[in-house]
Amino acid sequence: MAYDFDLFVIGAGSGGVRAARFAAGFGAKVAVVESRYLGGTCVNVGCVPKKLLVYGSHFAEDFEQAKGFGWSLGEASFDWATLIANKDKEINRLNGIYRNLLVNSGVTLLEGHGKLVDPHQVEVNGQRYSARHILIATGGWPQIPDIPGHEHAISSNEAFFLKELPKRILVVGGGYIAVEFAGIFNGLGAETQLLYRGDLFLRGFDGSVRKHLAEELTKQGLTLQFNSDIERIDKQADGSLKATLKDGRELVADCIFYATGRRPMLDNLGLENTGVKLDKNGFIQVDELYQTAEPSILALGDVIGRVQLTPVALAEGMAVARRLFKPEQYRPVDYNQIPTAVFSQPNIGTVGLTEEQAREQGHEVTIFESRFRPMKLTLTDCQEKTLMKLVVDARTDKVLGCHMVGPDAGEIIQGLGIALKAGATKQHFDETIGVHPTAAEEFVTLRTPVAG
């Protein structure tokens, strides 16, 4: 049978665009359909605009620290509308870049909602297209718990388009999105409280990292409320929101922001017209080749619920394109030792195993850890401390994990990710000459194991 396309991609986010571009580059006839915005969550309501807001929220701290270096500044003022307008302008520019990347690669770009009609057909704006392979890359969508008054709360989608900066905000959640946005709002001057139902946020990160960040955020005036959860939200006569907690306490805010998880975006996708199956959490089930239970349909990225990170979706997109259209170049995605950053304030950078994971996996570990005040702060009143930690296999000397909380942690951990991928030992770290004076050199000068 002759198909309209060799590959039809539903979703123009990071993974879908990467798969489409490279498949077209390998000679395939490719179409992409997108109903919202080019670039997906990351470019529009995720990592890119969020990091722009993180940069914006740092300046109050920078102005304060400048005094120690002899700078006298007039009274600083902040305008939320200017930041959002400039952010929007940059996102529009990136949307255009994504459009050009696709079109210049020879990909047919369709704008509208794509729905599966059967295992080889997709309907867009009333027209049907056939394809040998269909790739679902529709990403995720934020979830707000269905509590009384939930309609008064916002998610990360709406946070990027608030008309004004809330004076008081409650951020609910214990993952990296909650922590990052709490830092943004706190840095921009909002009275910010972070509520999490567990004992300590950032479950799955190294214990030292979690405790250290909690201490640093508290120093910055961010109110952390652990073992706390909202039972209901009521709008007050003055427009403010009253949150009644499960323990009976009441908190009043101008905005309540939920970052309590994301669901796969499968709305009206037509999966019922195919043999595609979902796992117990509602994500699309795929095998190691991103193949669903329907042979002609593949899926990748956040919609399969593996590692929900943009660079991972990019790697998956590349793997799919190569396997289908350039098999001699195919190599599977390695999900081990994925470096990651949390743009909290201070930042987290991490790669490899946490101390807890290493012990659970049966490693006998030696821990190297350092906490210090960065050189940049020595002429200021700021008492923020940086944490650096290495988890080392005591038997083989192999470095199993690197963890950092401090300025530019993500930038530093990227290089260490290469070292861990190459199998570096603690001796390799010790024999590497440091770049002086930097914070990064601490990773190659850690000599004394932590007792315990």
JOKADA-V478877 format. One record per pair of residues at least 12 apart in sequence whose C-alpha atoms are under 8 Angstrom apart, sorted by sequence separation. I is the first residue (numbers start at 1). J is the second residue. D is the distance in Angstrom with one decimal. If there is no record, write none. Layout:
<<I;J;D> <I;J;D>>
This chain:
<<20;32;7.1> <112;124;6.0> <113;125;6.8> <120;132;6.2> <143;155;7.5> <182;194;6.4> <231;243;7.5> <232;244;5.4> <240;252;6.8> <241;253;5.3> <286;298;7.4> <301;313;4.5> <319;331;6.5> <339;351;4.3> <355;367;7.8> <373;385;4.5> <374;386;6.6> <390;402;4.8> <432;444;6.3> <7;20;7.6> <112;125;6.1> <120;133;7.0> <142;155;6.4> <230;243;6.2> <231;244;5.7> <232;245;7.1> <240;253;5.9> <241;254;5.8> <286;299;6.9> <300;313;6.6> <319;332;6.3> <338;351;5.9> <339;352;7.2> <372;385;5.2> <373;386;6.1> <389;402;5.8> <390;403;6.5> <431;444;7.6> <110;124;7.8> <120;134;6.9> <142;156;7.1> <230;244;5.8> <231;245;5.1> <240;254;4.8> <241;255;6.8> <319;333;6.8> <337;351;5.6> <338;352;6.8> <371;385;6.2> <372;386;5.4> <388;402;7.6> <389;403;5.1> <402;416;7.4> <429;443;7.3> <430;444;5.3> <17;32;7.8> <119;134;7.9> <142;157;7.5> <179;194;7.7> <230;245;4.2> <231;246;5.2> <239;254;7.5> <240;255;7.6> <241;256;7.6> <277;292;7.1> <284;299;7.1> <301;316;7.1> <337;352;4.4> <371;386;5.5> <372;387;6.9> <388;403;5.8> <389;404;6.3> <429;444;5.0> <430;445;6.4> <7;23;7.8> <16;32;7.8> <60;76;8.0> <169;185;7.8> <178;194;7.6> <229;245;5.6> <230;246;5.9> <276;292;5.7> <277;293;6.2> <300;316;6.4> <336;352;7.3> <337;353;7.5> <370;386;8.0> <371;387;4.6> <387;403;7.9> <388;404;4.5> <429;445;7.9> <430;446;7.7> <228;245;6.9> <229;246;5.9> <276;293;5.1> <300;317;7.1> <316;333;6.4> <370;387;5.8> <371;388;6.6> <387;404;5.4> <388;405;6.7> <430;447;7.8> <228;246;7.3> <264;282;6.9> <275;293;5.9> <276;294;5.3> <286;304;7.1> <315;333;6.4> <369;387;7.3> <370;388;5.3> <386;404;7.4> <387;405;5.0> <228;247;7.6> <263;282;7.6> <264;283;5.8> <275;294;5.0> <284;303;6.3> <285;304;6.4> <369;388;5.7> <370;389;6.5> <386;405;5.5> <387;406;6.5> <401;420;7.7> <12;32;6.6> <165;185;8.0> <263;283;7.8> <274;294;6.7> <283;303;5.8> <284;304;4.9> <369;389;4.3> <386;406;4.6> <400;420;7.2> <7;28;7.2> <9;30;7.7> <11;32;6.7> <12;33;6.8> <169;190;6.8> <171;192;7.4> <173;194;7.3> <174;195;7.6> <276;297;7.7> <283;304;5.0> <284;305;7.7> <368;389;5.6> <369;390;6.4> <385;406;7.2> <386;407;7.7> <399;420;6.7> <6;28;5.8> <7;29;6.5> <8;30;5.8> <9;31;6.1> <10;32;5.9> <11;33;5.9> <12;34;5.5> <17;39;7.7> <167;189;7.6> <168;190;5.5> <169;191;6.3> <170;192;6.0> <171;193;6.1> <172;194;5.9> <173;195;6.2> <174;196;5.3> <283;305;5.8> <367;389;7.2> <368;390;5.1> <5;28;7.9> <6;29;5.2> <7;30;4.9> <8;31;4.9> <9;32;4.6> <10;33;5.2> <11;34;5.0> <167;190;4.8> <168;191;4.6> <169;192;5.1> <170;193;5.0> <171;194;4.8> <172;195;4.8> <173;196;5.0> <174;197;7.8> <367;390;5.9> <368;391;6.7> <5;29;5.1> <6;30;6.0> <7;31;6.5> <8;32;5.9> <9;33;6.4> <10;34;6.6> <11;35;7.7> <166;190;6.2> <167;191;6.0> <168;192;6.0> <169;193;6.5> <170;194;6.0> <171;195;6.1> <172;196;6.0> <173;197;7.6> <174;198;7.7> <367;391;5.0> <368;392;7.9> <399;423;7.5> <5;30;5.6> <8;33;7.9> <12;37;7.5> <13;38;6.4> <14;39;5.9> <165;190;7.3> <170;195;7.1> <201;226;7.8> <366;391;6.2> <367;392;6.2> <398;423;6.8> <399;424;6.1> <5;31;6.8> <12;38;5.4> <13;39;4.4> <14;40;6.4> <174;200;7.6> <175;201;6.4> <176;202;6.4> <200;226;6.3> <365;391;6.5> <366;392;5.1> <398;424;6.1> <399;425;5.1> <12;39;5.8> <13;40;3.7> <56;83;7.4> <174;201;4.4> <175;202;5.1> <199;226;5.5> <365;392;5.4> <366;393;6.3> <398;425;4.0> <399;426;5.8> <12;40;6.0> <13;41;6.8> <14;42;7.4> <173;201;7.9> <174;202;5.7> <175;203;7.2> <194;222;7.5> <198;226;5.9> <199;227;5.5> <307;335;7.9> <365;393;4.7> <366;394;5.4> <397;425;5.2> <398;426;6.1> <412;440;6.5> <11;40;7.6> <13;42;7.6> <174;203;7.5> <193;222;6.1> <194;223;6.2> <195;224;6.3> <196;225;6.4> <197;226;5.9> <198;227;4.9> <364;393;5.9> <365;394;5.0> <396;425;7.9> <397;426;5.6> <53;83;7.7> <192;222;5.8> <193;223;4.6> <194;224;5.0> <195;225;4.8> <196;226;4.9> <197;227;4.3> <198;228;7.4> <290;320;7.4> <363;393;6.2> <364;394;5.5> <397;427;7.2> <191;222;7.8> <192;223;6.4> <193;224;5.9> <194;225;5.9> <195;226;5.9> <196;227;6.0> <197;228;4.6> <289;320;7.4> <363;394;7.8> <364;395;6.9> <193;225;7.1> <195;227;7.8> <196;228;5.5> <197;229;5.2> <195;228;5.8> <196;229;6.4> <358;391;7.9> <392;425;7.9> <183;217;7.9> <195;229;6.6> <392;426;6.9> <52;87;7.0> <186;221;7.8> <186;222;6.4> <355;391;6.0> <354;391;7.1> <49;87;6.4> <264;302;6.8> <265;303;6.6> <353;391;7.4> <183;222;7.8> <264;303;4.8> <182;222;7.7> <263;303;8.0> <264;304;7.5> <264;305;7.6> <49;91;7.4> <358;400;7.5> <289;332;7.9> <355;401;7.7> <44;91;6.3> <353;400;5.6> <354;401;6.1> <43;91;6.7> <352;400;5.7> <353;401;4.6> <352;401;4.1> <353;402;7.7> <354;403;7.9> <351;401;5.7> <352;402;6.4> <43;94;7.3> <350;401;7.5> <351;402;5.4> <43;95;7.8> <350;402;5.7> <351;403;6.6> <350;403;4.4> <390;443;7.8> <349;403;5.9> <350;404;6.2> <388;442;7.5> <389;443;7.8> <39;94;7.8> <348;403;7.5> <349;404;5.1> <388;443;7.0> <39;95;6.4> <348;404;5.6> <349;405;6.5> <38;95;5.4> <172;229;7.8> <347;404;8.0> <348;405;4.5> <37;95;7.3> <347;405;5.5> <348;406;6.5> <39;98;6.3> <346;405;6.2> <347;406;5.2> <38;98;6.3> <346;406;4.9> <347;407;5.8> <349;409;4.6> <350;410;7.7> <38;99;6.9> <345;406;7.8> <346;407;5.7> <347;408;6.5> <348;409;5.5> <349;410;4.6> <345;407;7.9> <347;409;5.6> <348;410;6.6> <349;411;7.9> <351;413;7.0> <347;410;7.1> <349;412;7.5> <350;413;6.3> <349;413;5.5> <375;439;7.8> <351;416;7.7> <352;417;7.9> <374;439;6.7> <351;417;6.0> <341;409;7.2> <342;410;7.6> <352;420;7.4> <341;410;5.0> <351;420;7.9> <340;410;7.0> <370;442;7.9> <340;413;7.9> <339;413;6.9> <32;107;7.1> <34;109;8.0> <339;414;6.4> <30;106;7.7> <31;107;5.5> <32;108;6.3> <33;109;6.1> <34;110;6.6> <35;111;5.7> <36;112;7.7> <84;160;7.2> <370;446;7.4> <30;107;5.2> <31;108;4.5> <32;109;5.1> <33;110;4.6> <34;111;5.2> <35;112;4.4> <84;161;7.0> <369;446;7.2> <29;107;7.3> <30;108;6.3> <31;109;5.9> <32;110;6.0> <33;111;5.6> <34;112;5.7> <35;113;4.7> <339;417;5.7> <368;446;6.3> <31;110;7.2> <33;112;6.5> <34;113;6.4> <35;114;7.4> <338;417;7.3> <368;447;7.3> <21;101;7.4> <25;105;6.5> <33;113;7.0> <34;114;7.3> <178;258;7.5> <337;417;7.1> <368;448;6.5> <369;449;7.3> <17;98;7.9> <21;102;6.0> <24;105;6.3> <33;114;6.1> <152;233;7.2> <178;259;5.2> <368;449;4.7> <369;450;6.4> <20;102;7.5> <24;106;6.3> <81;163;6.9> <150;232;7.5> <152;234;7.9> <177;259;6.1> <178;260;7.7> <367;449;5.5> <368;450;5.5> <24;107;6.4> <81;164;6.7> <148;231;7.5> <149;232;5.9> <150;233;6.5> <152;235;7.3> <170;253;6.5> <337;420;7.3> <366;449;6.4> <367;450;5.5> <21;105;5.7> <80;164;6.1> <147;231;6.5> <148;232;4.9> <149;233;4.5> <168;252;8.0> <169;253;5.3> <172;256;7.5> <175;259;7.4> <337;421;6.8> <366;450;7.6> <17;102;7.1> <21;106;7.9> <80;165;6.0> <147;232;5.8> <148;233;6.2> <149;234;5.8> <168;253;4.9> <169;254;5.9> <170;255;6.5> <171;256;6.1> <172;257;6.1> <173;258;6.4> <174;259;7.8> <175;260;7.3> <21;107;6.9> <147;233;7.8> <149;235;7.9> <167;253;7.9> <168;254;5.3> <169;255;4.8> <170;256;4.8> <171;257;4.8> <172;258;4.8> <173;259;5.1> <174;260;7.2> <20;107;6.9> <167;254;6.5> <168;255;6.6> <169;256;5.8> <170;257;6.1> <171;258;6.0> <172;259;5.9> <173;260;4.8> <166;254;5.8> <169;257;7.3> <171;259;7.3> <172;260;6.8> <152;241;7.8> <166;255;6.2> <33;124;7.7> <41;139;7.5> <159;257;7.7> <40;139;7.5> <41;140;7.9> <154;255;7.7> <156;257;7.4> <153;255;6.9> <154;256;6.3> <155;257;5.6> <156;258;7.4> <153;256;5.0> <154;257;4.9> <155;258;5.1> <156;259;6.8> <10;114;6.3> <152;256;7.6> <153;257;5.8> <154;258;6.2> <155;259;6.3> <153;258;6.9> <46;156;7.8> <50;160;7.9> <78;188;7.7> <45;156;7.0> <49;160;7.5> <45;157;5.6> <144;258;6.1> <45;160;6.8> <143;258;7.9> <144;259;7.6> <145;260;7.9> <143;259;7.6> <144;260;6.8> <142;259;7.3> <143;260;6.6> <144;261;8.0> <142;260;7.7> <143;261;5.8> <16;135;7.6> <142;261;6.1> <143;262;5.3> <16;136;7.7> <142;262;4.3> <143;263;6.5> <16;137;5.4> <141;262;5.2> <142;263;6.3> <15;137;6.6> <140;262;5.8> <141;263;5.3> <8;131;5.9> <140;263;5.3> <141;264;6.3> <5;129;7.8> <7;131;5.8> <10;134;7.6> <13;137;7.1> <140;264;4.3> <141;265;5.8> <4;129;6.2> <5;130;6.4> <6;131;5.4> <7;132;6.2> <8;133;6.4> <9;134;5.9> <10;135;6.2> <11;136;6.8> <12;137;7.4> <13;138;7.4> <139;264;6.1> <140;265;4.8> <4;130;5.2> <5;131;4.6> <6;132;5.0> <7;133;4.8> <8;134;4.8> <9;135;4.7> <10;136;5.1> <11;137;5.0> <12;138;7.7> <13;139;7.4> <54;180;7.8> <57;183;7.9> <61;187;7.7> <138;264;7.7> <139;265;5.7> <3;130;5.3> <4;131;5.8> <5;132;6.6> <6;133;6.0> <7;134;5.7> <8;135;6.1> <9;136;6.1> <10;137;5.7> <11;138;4.7> <57;184;5.4> <60;187;6.9> <138;265;5.8> <3;131;5.2> <7;135;7.2> <9;137;7.0> <10;138;6.3> <11;139;7.6> <57;185;7.4> <60;188;7.3> <138;266;7.2> <217;345;7.3> <3;132;6.2> <54;183;7.7> <57;186;7.9> <58;187;6.2> <54;184;5.5> <57;187;4.6> <58;188;7.9> <216;346;7.6> <50;181;7.9> <53;184;6.5> <57;188;4.9> <56;188;7.7> <213;346;7.4> <209;348;7.7> <207;354;7.8> <206;354;4.7> <207;355;7.6> <205;354;6.6> <206;355;6.2> <207;356;7.5> <206;356;6.9> <115;268;6.7> <116;269;6.0> <117;270;6.4> <115;269;4.7> <116;270;4.7> <119;273;7.4> <114;269;6.9> <115;270;5.3> <116;271;6.5> <118;273;5.3> <119;274;5.5> <117;273;5.9> <118;274;5.6> <119;275;7.8> <116;273;6.7> <117;274;7.9> <116;274;7.7> <136;297;7.4> <183;344;5.9> <134;296;6.3> <135;297;5.8> <136;298;6.1> <137;299;5.9> <139;301;6.3> <140;302;5.6> <180;342;7.0> <183;345;5.9> <133;296;5.0> <134;297;4.8> <135;298;4.7> <136;299;4.5> <137;300;5.6> <139;302;4.7> <140;303;6.0> <180;343;5.7> <181;344;7.9> <132;296;6.6> <133;297;5.9> <134;298;6.2> <135;299;5.3> <136;300;6.7> <137;301;6.2> <138;302;7.7> <139;303;4.8> <180;344;4.6> <133;298;7.4> <135;300;7.7> <137;302;7.7> <138;303;6.3> <179;344;6.1> <180;345;7.5> <219;384;7.8> <137;303;6.5> <176;342;6.1> <136;303;7.9> <176;344;7.8> <216;384;6.4> <216;385;7.4> <119;294;6.9> <212;387;7.3> <120;296;6.8> <119;296;6.2> <120;297;8.0> <119;297;6.7> <209;387;7.4> <213;405;7.0> <212;405;7.6> <209;403;7.2> <209;404;7.2> <209;405;6.5> <206;403;7.6> <42;310;6.8> <15;300;7.0> <15;301;6.0> <54;343;7.2> <51;343;7.2> <15;310;7.5> <19;314;7.8> <14;310;6.4> <18;314;5.9> <22;318;6.8> <19;316;7.9> <20;317;7.9> <28;325;6.9> <15;313;4.5> <19;317;4.2> <23;321;4.8> <27;325;7.6> <14;313;6.3> <15;314;4.7> <18;317;5.3> <19;318;5.5> <22;321;6.0> <23;322;7.2> <26;325;6.1> <14;314;5.9> <15;315;7.6> <17;317;7.8> <18;318;6.2> <19;319;7.9> <22;322;7.7> <26;326;6.5> <15;316;6.7> <16;317;6.3> <19;320;6.5> <20;321;7.3> <23;324;8.0> <15;317;4.8> <19;321;5.2> <23;325;6.3> <69;379;6.7> <68;379;5.1> <69;380;7.8> <65;377;7.4> <68;380;4.9> <67;380;7.4> <68;381;7.8> <66;380;7.9> <65;380;5.6> <65;381;7.5> <65;382;7.4>>
